[in-house]
Amino acid sequence: MNINNTKTTMKTIYCSWNTLSALVALVVLASGLAEVATTKKFEPRQLREDFQIARQSLEEGQPGLYRHTKKAELDRIFDEAEKSLDHPMDAYEFYRLMAPTIAAIKCGHTGVSTPPELRAEIESLPWLPFGVKVLDSKAYIFRDYAKGGVLAGKEIQSINGVTSARIISTMVAASMKDGDVQTSRQRDISGDFSANLLLLLGLRAPFEVVLRGPESSTSEKVQFAGLKHDEQIQISKRLYPHDEGSKHFADLKFFDDGQIAHLTYSSFGTTVEEGHAFMQRSFEAIHAKGSRALILDVRGNGGGEDELGKFLFSYLVDAPFIYYEDLIATKLRFSFAKYTDPHRDLNIPEGVAELRSDGRVHLIKYDNLGLQQSSKPTFAGPVYVLIDGGCLSTTAEFLTEVHFRHRGTFIGEESAGCYYGPTSGDVVKIALPNTKMGIFIPVVSYYMAVGGLHDHDPARGIIPDYPVKRTITDLLAGTDRELETALQLARKSR
């Protein structure tokens, strides 16, 4: 929700390291910053000033601040962190304090970003030459950029003398994701594993890595010089071009002469018009084929335009429905606008929201509020939904409504977002004046229409009806057990 626009807009989430890495590398090299030093120390006074600005801005503008961590506990965490700012720190040290502190809020749209100089230095350093998958709290080599793939599948037991258990726990503690969902955190640290070795743990090249094979009880110690990140990107494009994924936001296929439709929706980040047009064409094709079952794959869908999540749901029900129960902000105007760059107007326009007797600001004008209509042609058959720890934000909202209204059977692993809704909307980035660290503050808490209180844990996502455990062997072989399970169930349902 854009607080300066009453139309639905994308739920913005701060970019991960991998999302911007290629662009940042080019910018760094072009600007001559690749060898910039980050050894500058900030005085305790500067650190405390930045910390207090971050805390006060979150307390002012983040309406879900205590949604998953009680106020007393979060206050304790912030108080302890501030007490430790009693000596000079460089940018690395301050980030290592801030990241787990902000992560304790347990909100996937609230975060902290590194200062430009620190990011530049990280991009200039040699990285661990692997793509890593963290599965069941163990780290495995998924892509081997050092030896052409011969190490793929091996478990990483330690790096430079630090155990994988400690590495993973440090990264998980700094992973800024919703609630208590661990699948999203393991997915997150898998993507940023090499960067976080440098950033969070200070483990630099050369790398001494202890490895163990999948069928072996013995370990081997291997030395690696490391690779620059841009070199890894080029190797990945050459050896594993399919890792870049489809460039299409959605796709429709059919199995068994059209009896089973397979609709993949990998992103709600397209325009509302384009997304809705695709849905209309797809459900018309499903209707024309006479499909009896629908497999809906939203794995890895990190969200986007929330109106598209509602539209997709509207094709699965044949009666009007309520999608959002409430949207809440803390106030009508925010003082931390002075820390945005460029300075933004953070006032909620008149007529969009109202301050009520509970002391909170409730939105009254928003596309997905109020009674929503079903869409035609409605699909009334069984729906099998493939989910994983990448189902965030808008996708998580959609999954909640499917679950609450019993319109799907869920297959895979626990979804990422929390059941009752995210805190997101317009995500504001402020820059701390001394360290230049960025803080991301979402200003709207969304509450899904799920009939009031019931027994679903508010800090968890959708628990699959048919759990599918991912293994490194399956990932390397490209085996899709979630889709296989869905096809078996769909064929039985006919």
DOVO-118888 format. One line per 5 residues: number of its first residue (from 1); their letters; for each residue x, y, z of C-alpha. Coordinates in steps of 0.02 Angstrom, whole numbers, plus 50000, padded with zeros to 5 digits. Layout:
<atoms>
NUM> a> X Y Z; ...;
</atoms>
This chain:
<atoms>
1> mninn> 50000 50000 50000; 50073 50165 49947; 50025 50292 50080; 50017 50424 49946; 49908 50322 49828;
6> tkttm> 49745 50235 49867; 49767 50107 49728; 49840 49939 49771; 50026 49932 49743; 50161 49801 49762;
11> ktiyc> 50210 49745 49935; 50388 49807 49927; 50520 49704 50016; 50701 49755 50036; 50814 49668 49911;
16> swntl> 50922 49522 49962; 51108 49521 49925; 51085 49405 49776; 50949 49511 49696; 51064 49661 49676;
21> salva> 51233 49576 49673; 51266 49583 49486; 51213 49765 49474; 51311 49814 49628; 51468 49729 49561;
26> lvvla> 51458 49831 49401; 51428 49993 49495; 51572 49957 49614; 51695 49921 49475; 51639 50070 49372;
31> sglae> 51656 50190 49518; 51826 50132 49574; 51764 50083 49747; 51814 49900 49737; 51961 49920 49853;
36> vattk> 51878 50040 49975; 51926 50012 50156; 51794 49992 50292; 51911 49999 50440; 51845 50169 50495;
41> kfepr> 51786 50163 50674; 51629 50250 50733; 51628 50322 50908; 51502 50256 51036; 51409 50421 51028;
46> qlred> 51383 50401 50839; 51331 50220 50856; 51206 50258 50994; 51133 50401 50892; 51105 50288 50741;
51> fqiar> 51036 50148 50850; 50913 50264 50936; 50853 50337 50771; 50823 50161 50706; 50731 50108 50863;
56> qslee> 50625 50265 50877; 50577 50256 50693; 50524 50074 50709; 50424 50112 50866; 50340 50257 50778;
61> gqpgl> 50299 50179 50612; 50303 49988 50618; 50124 49937 50668; 50167 49752 50688; 50321 49779 50795;
66> yrhtk> 50258 49665 50933; 50156 49549 50824; 50274 49400 50842; 50389 49456 50983; 50312 49524 51143;
71> kaeld> 50357 49703 51188; 50447 49657 51348; 50558 49532 51257; 50594 49649 51111; 50633 49792 51230;
76> rifde> 50755 49679 51321; 50842 49632 51157; 50856 49814 51101; 50913 49872 51274; 51051 49741 51280;
81> aeksl> 51108 49785 51105; 51118 49970 51148; 51217 49934 51306; 51350 49849 51201; 51382 50010 51104;
86> dhpmd> 51513 50061 51231; 51666 50054 51120; 51713 50106 50942; 51650 49990 50804; 51678 49978 50618;
91> ayefy> 51537 49948 50493; 51553 49758 50504; 51539 49757 50693; 51390 49873 50693; 51300 49771 50561;
96> rlmap> 51332 49611 50660; 51246 49692 50808; 51103 49770 50710; 51056 49623 50600; 51004 49499 50736;
101> tiaai> 50924 49640 50836; 50811 49690 50691; 50783 49507 50647; 50709 49481 50822; 50555 49579 50763;
106> kcght> 50517 49428 50652; 50449 49528 50508; 50499 49486 50330; 50473 49665 50271; 50574 49746 50412;
111> gvstp> 50761 49743 50385; 50932 49821 50383; 51049 49847 50236; 51235 49871 50232; 51316 50041 50202;
116> pelra> 51376 50066 50022; 51560 50057 50066; 51539 49893 50159; 51441 49816 50015; 51575 49874 49894;
121> eiesl> 51712 49793 49995; 51618 49629 50011; 51595 49625 49821; 51782 49652 49798; 51834 49504 49907;
126> pwlpf> 51851 49321 49856; 51696 49220 49903; 51676 49038 49948; 51667 48960 49775; 51504 48865 49798;
131> gvkvl> 51318 48885 49785; 51252 48814 49949; 51087 48737 50002; 51044 48730 50187; 50928 48583 50219;
136> dskay> 50876 48524 50392; 51009 48637 50469; 51149 48561 50366; 51246 48648 50227; 51275 48559 50062;
141> ifrdy> 51370 48607 49905; 51239 48630 49769; 51343 48717 49636; 51530 48688 49632; 51618 48833 49546;
146> akggv> 51792 48778 49600; 51808 48602 49530; 51679 48593 49393; 51546 48504 49494; 51640 48358 49570;
151> lagke> 51606 48420 49747; 51418 48443 49723; 51316 48350 49854; 51449 48351 49988; 51406 48415 50161;
156> iqsin> 51505 48562 50230; 51558 48521 50408; 51667 48672 50445; 51748 48823 50363; 51911 48896 50429;
161> gvtsa> 51887 48799 50589; 51710 48861 50622; 51579 48724 50627; 51431 48726 50509; 51315 48723 50659;
166> riist> 51386 48888 50721; 51388 48964 50547; 51207 48918 50514; 51144 48973 50685; 51231 49143 50664;
171> mvaas> 51153 49168 50493; 50980 49111 50549; 50984 49233 50695; 51013 49375 50573; 50883 49316 50444;
176> mkdgd> 50741 49442 50439; 50588 49334 50404; 50411 49318 50467; 50365 49233 50630; 50444 49068 50677;
181> vqtsr> 50449 48991 50503; 50616 48905 50478; 50595 48852 50296; 50604 49034 50242; 50759 49067 50347;
186> qrdis> 50852 48915 50279; 50805 48967 50103; 50864 49144 50139; 51034 49095 50207; 51059 48971 50066;
191> gdfsa> 51051 49113 49940; 51165 49229 50040; 51280 49098 50115; 51446 49154 50039; 51415 49339 50066;
196> nllll> 51363 49310 50246; 51522 49212 50282; 51613 49375 50253; 51484 49493 50322; 51420 49406 50478;
201> lglra> 51562 49288 50524; 51716 49373 50454; 51776 49213 50369; 51889 49265 50225; 51992 49177 50093;
206> pfevv> 52088 49066 50087; 51953 48944 50141; 51992 48780 50227; 51834 48677 50210; 51799 48509 50290;
211> lrgpe> 51682 48405 50180; 51593 48240 50195; 51515 48142 50052; 51332 48088 50056; 51376 47905 50074;
216> sstse> 51536 47924 50175; 51575 47926 50360; 51747 48002 50332; 51789 48184 50304; 51912 48273 50191;
221> kvqfa> 51995 48442 50211; 52007 48549 50054; 52086 48720 50024; 52008 48852 49911; 52073 49022 49858;
226> glkhd> 51897 49087 49828; 51816 49176 49682; 51752 49351 49658; 51564 49356 49652; 51555 49421 49475;
231> eqiqi> 51665 49274 49421; 51542 49155 49504; 51398 49236 49412; 51484 49209 49244; 51525 49027 49286;
236> skrly> 51346 48997 49341; 51276 49068 49180; 51391 48954 49079; 51371 48792 49178; 51197 48810 49253;
241> phdeg> 51094 48926 49141; 50931 48847 49202; 50967 48913 49378; 50912 49085 49320; 50735 49018 49308;
246> skhfa> 50596 49063 49190; 50579 49242 49132; 50390 49220 49131; 50292 49265 49287; 50167 49125 49256;
251> dlkff> 50136 48973 49146; 49995 48852 49108; 50016 48671 49054; 49905 48519 49047; 49925 48335 49088;
256> ddgqi> 49823 48183 49038; 49738 48259 48886; 49688 48413 48983; 49611 48322 49131; 49741 48399 49248;
261> ahlty> 49788 48583 49233; 49958 48639 49298; 49962 48826 49333; 50127 48899 49391; 50125 49074 49463;
266> ssfgt> 50304 49119 49507; 50280 49305 49543; 50142 49430 49580; 50265 49567 49534; 50192 49602 49363;
271> tveeg> 50063 49737 49332; 49886 49706 49393; 49818 49721 49216; 49943 49597 49142; 49923 49475 49286;
276> hafmq> 49734 49478 49282; 49731 49456 49093; 49840 49301 49110; 49725 49229 49244; 49572 49261 49137;
281> rsfea> 49650 49172 48987; 49711 49029 49095; 49546 48991 49181; 49453 49005 49017; 49575 48877 48944;
286> ihakg> 49554 48764 49096; 49365 48775 49076; 49375 48740 48889; 49483 48587 48918; 49363 48521 49049;
291> srali> 49503 48496 49174; 49447 48398 49328; 49593 48445 49442; 49710 48594 49459; 49890 48591 49519;
296> ldvrg> 49936 48767 49572; 50123 48795 49594; 50170 48951 49693; 50338 48889 49756; 50466 49027 49766;
301> nggge> 50334 49161 49736; 50396 49304 49844; 50239 49410 49822; 50202 49574 49735; 50037 49656 49693;
306> delgk> 49913 49602 49828; 49767 49629 49710; 49833 49486 49603; 49829 49367 49752; 49648 49412 49779;
311> flfsy> 49609 49390 49593; 49686 49217 49589; 49584 49166 49740; 49426 49236 49660; 49434 49101 49525;
316> lvdap> 49427 48964 49656; 49265 49015 49744; 49089 49038 49677; 49022 49165 49802; 49071 49340 49864;
321> fiyye> 49204 49342 50000; 49300 49454 50119; 49488 49451 50090; 49559 49579 50212; 49478 49602 50381;
326> dliat> 49578 49758 50427; 49729 49862 50378; 49811 49961 50518; 49944 50096 50530; 50014 50180 50685;
331> klrfs> 49976 50360 50637; 49928 50476 50494; 50100 50557 50473; 50276 50500 50513; 50421 50605 50576;
336> fakyt> 50560 50491 50512; 50531 50557 50335; 50682 50670 50367; 50795 50517 50361; 50733 50459 50190;
341> dphrd> 50835 50504 50036; 50762 50594 49947; 50645 50657 50083; 50473 50582 50060; 50300 50640 50103;
346> lnipe> 50247 50505 50225; 50076 50575 50267; 49925 50464 50234; 49807 50565 50122; 49644 50628 50194;
351> gvael> 49498 50509 50169; 49607 50353 50153; 49614 50311 50338; 49540 50364 50505; 49602 50371 50684;
356> rsdgr> 49486 50268 50794; 49455 50254 50979; 49580 50111 50995; 49717 50238 50958; 49762 50159 50791;
361> vhlik> 49739 50215 50613; 49625 50103 50510; 49623 50112 50320; 49448 50136 50250; 49487 50157 50065;
366> ydnlg> 49583 50013 49986; 49550 49897 49840; 49548 49732 49935; 49444 49793 50082; 49259 49753 50087;
371> lqqss> 49159 49624 49993; 49250 49547 49844; 49169 49458 49697; 49212 49287 49629; 49276 49278 49449;
376> kptfa> 49213 49175 49303; 49242 49043 49246; 49259 48976 49422; 49360 48817 49447; 49263 48707 49566;
381> gpvyv> 49368 48548 49561; 49505 48491 49681; 49656 48606 49694; 49830 48544 49742; 49943 48686 49797;
386> lidgg> 50133 48667 49793; 50215 48774 49928; 50385 48807 50005; 50485 48930 50110; 50487 49053 49966;
391> clstt> 50299 49089 49976; 50303 49265 50050; 50194 49419 50070; 50052 49423 49941; 50075 49237 49910;
396> aeflt> 50060 49198 50095; 49899 49299 50103; 49827 49200 49957; 49875 49036 50041; 49789 49087 50203;
401> evhfr> 49624 49116 50112; 49638 48951 50017; 49673 48860 50180; 49538 48946 50281; 49405 48911 50151;
406> hrgtf> 49463 48731 50122; 49496 48760 49937; 49660 48669 49923; 49769 48524 49974; 49945 48583 50016;
411> igees> 50102 48490 49962; 50285 48529 49999; 50358 48621 50148; 50291 48754 50265; 50257 48919 50177;
416> agcyy> 50349 49075 50229; 50226 49210 50280; 50123 49202 50439; 49941 49147 50437; 49851 49305 50492;
421> gptsg> 49941 49421 50374; 50102 49521 50355; 50159 49693 50405; 50209 49770 50240; 50122 49893 50124;
426> dvvki> 50233 50040 50082; 50406 49993 50148; 50504 50150 50190; 50693 50151 50191; 50784 50271 50306;
431> alpnt> 50972 50302 50307; 51058 50317 50475; 51160 50478 50474; 51327 50416 50541; 51351 50238 50479;
436> kmgif> 51239 50257 50323; 51158 50092 50364; 50982 50071 50292; 50829 50024 50396; 50671 49963 50309;
441> ipvvs> 50506 50003 50396; 50339 49936 50334; 50195 50050 50384; 50038 49942 50367; 49987 49783 50459;
446> yymav> 49871 49672 50357; 49744 49560 50443; 49666 49422 50341; 49481 49380 50350; 49492 49211 50434;
451> gglhd> 49340 49215 50546; 49416 49279 50707; 49508 49168 50829; 49549 48989 50789; 49688 48867 50825;
456> hdpar> 49818 48910 50692; 49983 48968 50764; 49997 49153 50717; 50186 49140 50697; 50179 48997 50571;
461> giipd> 50137 48979 50387; 50035 48844 50301; 50084 48671 50361; 50072 48553 50211; 49946 48411 50210;
466> ypvkr> 50076 48309 50117; 50251 48358 50177; 50390 48329 50052; 50565 48330 50122; 50694 48405 50007;
471> titdl> 50862 48316 49991; 51021 48373 49906; 51013 48218 49797; 50841 48266 49730; 50894 48446 49702;
476> lagtd> 51048 48395 49604; 50949 48271 49500; 50810 48395 49467; 50683 48277 49542; 50519 48364 49581;
481> relet> 50438 48258 49715; 50308 48391 49756; 50241 48388 49577; 50250 48199 49573; 50145 48190 49732;
486> alqla> 50020 48315 49663; 49998 48216 49502; 49969 48055 49599; 49835 48137 49706; 49754 48224 49558;
491> rksr> 49742 48062 49460; 49665 47972 49607; 49535 48111 49627; 49469 48089 49452;
</atoms>
